[in-house]
Amino acid sequence: MSPSSPLDLLRAATDVTLLAHVRPDADALGSALALGRALHQRGATVRVSFALPGEIPESLRGLDAGNLVVPAAEVPASSPLVVCCDTPAPARLGSLADRVEATKAAGGSVLVIDHHASNTRYGTHHVVDDSAEATVVLVLKLLDELGVPLDEPIARCLYAGLVTDTSGFRRATPSTHRAAARLLEAGVDPDRLAREVVDDHPFAWLPMLSKALGTARLEPEAAQGYGLAYAYVTLEAAADVRLEEVEAVVDVVRSIRDAEVAAAFKQQGPREWTVSLRAVGKIDVSAAARRLGGGGHRLAAGCTVHGTEEEVLAAVRDALAGAPLL
């Protein structure tokens, strides 16, 4: 008889592949590494991977204390158990998406752990709760149910996801702070970790940011009259910086008071742009992102759109015009 619950799956696991979404953030990779370390300590063979980029983003390298991350090319075609972390749909796994269906076809199990409202329930088992502040919160609950003690490397991974997905605890609840306290008690150095993951940029970030903010525009009538602020990060502007620096642009744009929605258009190719959307609290940007083939949270979402700068902006304008109000 196959295990009947996610907890049964994890208790019985002997060979596990944990996947994060492409261009993993601290919540996705932190969730996979924290759970992976716990399962490795329980005797399982564990590998953690993601399709893109080809190596761990520099700001997140300190999370892989056990060297569990393997290149995408080394991920087997199927595994007895695949765990997909912080990934609402298989498409977000990139080239590793085929491992989901191959594992099912081979009689294996796919456990999806996620907090996105747009999750499509594509696994055989699910721990999905869109009220959770971060996927690491759901992983922490599973670790508690498994009876896994919180050592510092596990706590570090969980804290990284918690501090980033709550925007430095700006979207925190009392339970968020209780969880953070437990992680600090396990030995996490919050100042050092926040600097490594969030605040540590090379000087090249400043010229890139200058170029991006030079394109910034404000459209007060957009986003149903609540205002849209946006900026473009072209391939040329981003040539000398890491993914981390490009991803940080939207957090600068969102800091202005004049717009409900902030957007960063990040060029991936001649006619390909990834779009990061952030809202203050009035518009569900996850619904707008879903209309464009993406997804995310109500106040933080993203998608990939093809076209010229003007065409991509027009598509986002239209999607925001039809997004539900909160």
C-alpha positions in Angstrom: 0.0 0.0 0.0 1.4 3.4 -0.9 1.8 6.1 1.8 -1.5 7.9 2.3 -0.2 11.3 3.5 2.7 13.7 2.8 4.1 12.9 6.2 4.0 9.1 5.5 5.9 9.8 2.3 8.6 11.7 4.1 8.9 9.1 6.9 9.3 6.3 4.4 11.6 8.2 2.0 14.9 6.5 1.0 15.7 8.3 -2.3 14.5 11.8 -2.8 14.8 14.5 -5.4 13.9 18.0 -4.2 13.3 20.6 -6.9 13.1 24.4 -6.7 11.7 26.6 -9.4 13.9 28.2 -12.1 16.0 31.1 -10.8 15.4 30.0 -7.2 14.9 32.6 -4.5 15.6 32.0 -0.8 12.2 30.5 -0.1 12.3 28.0 -2.9 16.0 26.9 -2.3 15.8 27.3 1.4 12.7 25.0 1.6 14.3 22.3 -0.5 17.6 22.4 1.3 16.1 22.5 4.8 13.9 19.5 4.1 16.6 17.8 2.1 19.1 18.1 5.0 16.5 16.7 7.4 15.8 13.7 5.1 19.5 13.1 4.6 20.0 13.0 8.4 17.2 10.4 8.5 19.3 8.2 6.1 17.8 9.0 2.7 19.7 9.6 -0.5 19.0 13.2 -1.3 19.6 15.5 -4.2 18.4 19.2 -4.6 18.3 20.9 -8.0 16.8 23.5 -10.2 16.9 24.1 -14.0 18.3 27.6 -14.2 20.8 29.1 -13.7 23.6 26.6 -14.0 24.8 27.1 -10.4 23.5 28.3 -7.1 23.0 32.1 -7.1 25.9 33.6 -5.2 23.7 35.1 -2.5 22.3 31.7 -1.6 25.4 29.6 -1.6 25.7 29.8 2.1 22.5 27.8 2.4 23.9 24.6 1.0 25.9 23.5 4.0 25.6 19.8 3.1 26.5 20.1 -0.6 23.2 18.7 -1.6 22.7 20.7 -4.7 23.5 18.8 -8.0 23.4 20.1 -11.6 20.1 19.7 -13.4 21.8 17.2 -15.8 22.5 14.9 -12.9 18.8 14.7 -11.8 17.5 11.2 -12.7 14.6 10.9 -15.1 12.4 9.6 -12.3 12.8 9.1 -8.6 10.8 7.2 -5.9 9.9 10.6 -4.4 10.1 14.0 -6.0 9.4 17.1 -3.8 8.6 20.3 -5.6 9.1 23.4 -3.4 7.6 26.8 -3.8 6.6 25.9 -7.4 2.9 26.5 -8.3 3.0 24.8 -11.7 5.4 22.3 -13.5 6.3 25.0 -16.1 8.1 26.9 -13.3 10.5 23.9 -13.1 11.9 24.6 -16.6 13.7 21.7 -18.1 13.1 19.6 -15.0 9.4 19.6 -15.4 9.5 16.3 -17.2 10.7 14.6 -14.0 7.2 15.1 -12.5 5.3 13.1 -15.1 8.1 10.6 -15.5 8.1 9.9 -11.7 4.3 9.4 -11.8 4.5 7.1 -14.8 7.1 5.0 -13.0 4.9 4.6 -9.9 6.7 7.2 -7.8 5.2 10.0 -5.8 5.3 13.8 -6.3 4.9 15.9 -3.2 4.2 19.6 -3.8 4.9 22.0 -1.0 3.8 25.6 -1.8 2.1 28.7 -0.6 1.0 30.2 -4.0 -2.7 30.8 -4.5 -2.1 29.9 -8.2 -0.9 26.3 -7.4 -2.4 23.8 -9.9 -2.1 20.7 -7.6 0.0 18.8 -10.1 1.5 16.3 -7.7 0.2 13.0 -6.2 0.4 14.6 -2.7 0.1 18.2 -1.7 1.0 20.5 1.2 -0.4 23.8 -0.2 -1.6 26.7 1.9 -1.8 30.2 0.4 -2.3 31.7 3.8 1.2 30.7 4.8 3.7 33.6 4.7 6.3 31.5 2.9 6.9 27.9 1.8 9.5 27.5 4.5 6.7 27.9 7.1 5.1 24.8 5.7 8.4 23.0 5.7 9.0 23.9 9.3 5.6 22.4 10.3 6.5 19.2 8.4 9.9 19.0 10.2 8.1 19.4 13.6 5.7 16.6 12.7 8.7 14.4 11.7 10.4 15.2 15.0 13.5 16.7 13.3 15.6 18.9 15.6 16.5 22.3 14.2 20.2 22.5 13.8 21.8 25.8 12.6 22.1 24.9 8.9 18.4 23.9 8.7 17.3 27.0 10.6 19.5 29.2 8.3 17.7 27.9 5.3 14.3 28.4 6.8 15.1 31.9 8.1 16.4 33.0 4.7 13.0 32.1 3.1 11.1 33.7 6.0 12.9 37.1 5.9 12.8 37.4 2.2 9.2 36.3 1.5 7.8 38.6 4.2 9.9 41.5 2.8 12.0 41.8 5.9 9.0 40.9 8.2 6.9 43.8 6.8 4.2 41.2 6.0 4.7 39.3 9.2 2.1 37.9 11.6 2.6 36.9 15.2 3.2 33.3 14.1 5.9 34.6 11.8 7.8 36.1 14.7 7.4 33.0 16.8 8.9 30.9 14.0 11.7 33.4 13.6 12.4 33.3 17.3 12.8 29.5 17.1 15.2 29.8 14.2 17.3 32.4 16.0 17.4 30.2 19.1 18.8 27.4 16.8 21.8 29.6 16.1 21.0 31.8 13.1 22.9 35.1 12.9 20.2 37.4 11.5 22.4 40.3 10.5 25.0 38.1 8.7 22.3 36.1 6.9 20.3 39.2 5.8 23.4 40.8 4.5 24.4 37.7 2.5 21.0 37.1 1.0 19.5 40.6 0.7 21.9 43.5 1.1 25.2 42.3 -0.4 25.7 43.9 -3.8 28.8 44.6 -5.8 29.6 48.1 -7.0 28.4 47.2 -10.5 24.8 47.2 -9.0 24.9 51.0 -8.8 25.5 51.7 -12.5 23.0 49.0 -13.4 20.4 50.5 -11.1 21.1 54.0 -12.5 20.4 52.7 -16.0 17.2 50.9 -15.0 15.9 53.8 -13.0 16.6 56.1 -15.9 13.8 54.3 -17.7 11.3 54.6 -14.7 7.9 56.0 -15.5 4.8 56.7 -13.5 1.3 56.2 -14.9 -1.2 57.4 -12.3 -4.2 56.4 -14.4 -3.1 52.8 -14.8 -3.9 49.9 -12.5 -7.6 50.9 -12.3 -6.6 54.4 -11.4 -4.4 53.4 -8.4 -1.2 54.0 -10.4 1.6 51.9 -12.0 5.3 52.6 -11.6 7.7 50.6 -13.8 11.3 50.4 -15.0 13.1 48.3 -17.6 16.3 46.3 -17.1 17.8 45.6 -20.5 20.3 42.9 -21.4 22.9 45.7 -21.8 22.2 47.2 -18.4 22.4 43.8 -16.7 25.5 42.6 -18.5 27.9 43.1 -15.5 25.7 42.0 -12.6 24.2 38.9 -11.1 20.6 37.7 -11.2 20.3 39.0 -7.6 21.0 42.6 -8.6 18.4 42.4 -11.4 15.8 40.9 -9.1 16.3 43.7 -6.6 15.2 46.5 -9.0 11.5 45.9 -8.3 12.0 46.5 -4.6 13.4 49.9 -5.4 10.6 50.8 -7.7 7.9 49.7 -5.2 9.3 52.0 -2.6 7.6 55.1 -4.1 4.3 56.3 -2.6 2.6 57.4 -5.9 1.6 54.0 -7.3 -0.3 50.9 -6.0 1.6 48.6 -8.4 5.3 48.4 -9.2 6.7 46.5 -12.1 10.2 45.6 -13.3 10.6 44.4 -16.9 13.7 42.3 -17.1 15.0 41.4 -20.6 15.9 37.8 -21.2 16.2 37.9 -25.0 15.5 40.2 -28.0 11.7 39.8 -27.5 11.5 38.1 -24.1 10.9 39.8 -20.7 10.3 38.4 -17.2 8.0 40.8 -15.3 8.0 41.2 -11.5 4.8 42.7 -10.1 4.4 44.1 -6.6 1.2 45.7 -5.0 0.7 47.7 -1.9 -2.7 46.1 -1.0 -5.5 47.1 -3.3 -4.9 45.0 -6.5 -4.4 41.2 -6.8 -1.3 41.1 -9.1 -1.3 37.3 -9.0 -4.5 37.4 -11.1 -2.9 39.8 -13.6 0.2 37.5 -13.8 -2.0 34.4 -14.4 -3.6 36.1 -17.3 -0.1 36.4 -18.8 0.8 32.8 -18.1 2.5 33.4 -14.7 1.4 33.4 -11.1 2.4 34.2 -7.6 0.9 35.9 -4.6 -1.8 38.5 -4.3 0.8 41.2 -3.6 3.9 39.7 -5.4 3.8 37.9 -8.7 5.5 37.4 -12.0 5.3 36.2 -15.5 7.2 36.0 -18.8 5.9 38.1 -21.7 7.1 38.3 -25.3 7.2 41.4 -27.5 8.8 44.8 -27.7 9.0 47.1 -24.6 5.8 48.8 -25.6 4.0 45.6 -26.3 5.0 44.0 -23.0 3.9 47.2 -21.1 0.6 47.2 -22.9 0.0 43.6 -22.0 0.7 44.3 -18.3 -1.5 47.4 -18.4 -4.4 45.3 -19.7 -3.9 42.5 -17.2 -3.9 45.0 -14.3 -7.0 46.7 -15.6 -8.9 43.5 -15.2 -7.4 42.3 -12.0 -9.6 41.8 -8.9 -9.5 44.4 -6.1 -8.6 43.2 -2.6 
